């Protein structure tokens, strides 16, 4: 049984599934945070290059860590790419 199937979870977070669904439906160009896969598709850069950039530029504003997952701040990454000549 998944967490969202649990009746206690459903009573505690009645809108959780609706919120998750809305996030999934949000077009990629409107998302403020992108996964590595989404960023690769959006910016047409390979996933390995996105991961390399996150390792090489750990202190840049376009990187957001949550636990062990890395997210790309879309607008900040666009600005970074505008300033960068070579990826």
N, C-alpha and C positions, 0 to 999 in steps of 0.2 A: 504494500500500500504506500503510495507516494504521500509526501507531506501535504499537498493540496487536497488529497482525498480524505485526510484526517478531519473528522467533524470538529475537533477542538480548533484546528487551524482555520477552518471555514468560519467558525464563530468569531475567532480573534481577528481575522483579516478577511472580512467579507468581500472586499473589493480587490484583493490581491490578484486574482486571475484576470479581472478586467484590466487592471493596470498593466500586467504583463502582456496582455493581448494588444493594448494600445501601443506599447513600446515596440512590439514586433511589427505592427502595421505602419509605424512612422517611416516615411521614406528616408533612405540613407543620406540624402543631401540635407535633411533637416535634423539629423541626429547630432547632438553636440559631442558625444563620445563614440568612437568607432572601435570595433575589435580589429585585430591585425588583418583578418580576412576581409572585413568590410573596407578597411583603409586601402588594402591592396586593390580591391575592385574599384573603389571610388577614384583613387589617384592613378590607377593603371600602373602601379609599381608592384613588383613581385613581393610575395610574402616574406621571402628571405631577406630582401632589401629593407623592408619595413622593420623586421626584427633586428637587423644589423644597425639601422639608424637608432632604434630605441636603446641598444646597448652602447653605441658610440656617443650618444647625446643624452645621457641619463639626467642631466640637470636642465634640459630644455623645458620650456613651458608646455610643449605639445604632448608630453608624456604624463599619463595618469596611472598610477599603480593601485590596484585593489587586490589585497592579499598577494597572490603570486601571479595574477593576471595583469597584463599591460593593456591599456586603452590609449587611443590616439585622440587628442582634442582636435577636432576637425579644423576649426578656424585658425588655431595656432599653428597647426601643421601646414596649412595653406600659406601662412605668412613665412614660415620657415623655408618652405620650398621656393617661395618668391626670392628669398635672400640667398639661396644656395645655387651655385653654378653647376656642381657635379654631385650626383647622388652616389 
